[in-house]
Amino acid sequence: MSHIALQIVAALISGTLFGFGLSLSGMLDPARVQGFLDVFGTWDPSLGFVLAGAVTVAFAGVSLSRLMRRPVLNYSFDMPRNRKIDAPLIIGSAIFGLGWGLGGFCPGPAIAALPLGFSRSFGFVFAMLVGMAAHDRLLRRST
């Protein structure tokens, strides 16, 4: 099997595992996400456990990457180099948080929910794609 084919298979397995985990944890349900954000109402802490699990796995992965010369299926690690906290980062984070809170979806769970036929996930993914395209057009004009 070629190097590219192995990368595609690894991505497919990783994405499937991620989607299964989102489904198993109930994170495909926007009401669960909004329940977590409703700290003064009927707060649902379950998303906190999912986030703690995700942070633990990510921490282990980053720690492991520091011990390796290169990834198994690539020539180098693609780690962020910019550590600057600037206006675009803060504004982007705020927009992401507003979309997450209003829609009840993050991009991953929204895409994972598409095959389930939730109309809200279709609307969210459409709006997300429009926002990404608008950002790219505006960014190209400003550079």
PyMOL commands that set and color helices and strands:
alter all, ss='L'
color gray80, all
select helices_A, chain A and resi 3-25+30-37+46-67+87-103+107-116+119-142
alter helices_A, ss='H'
color red, helices_A
deselect
rebuild
show_as cartoon
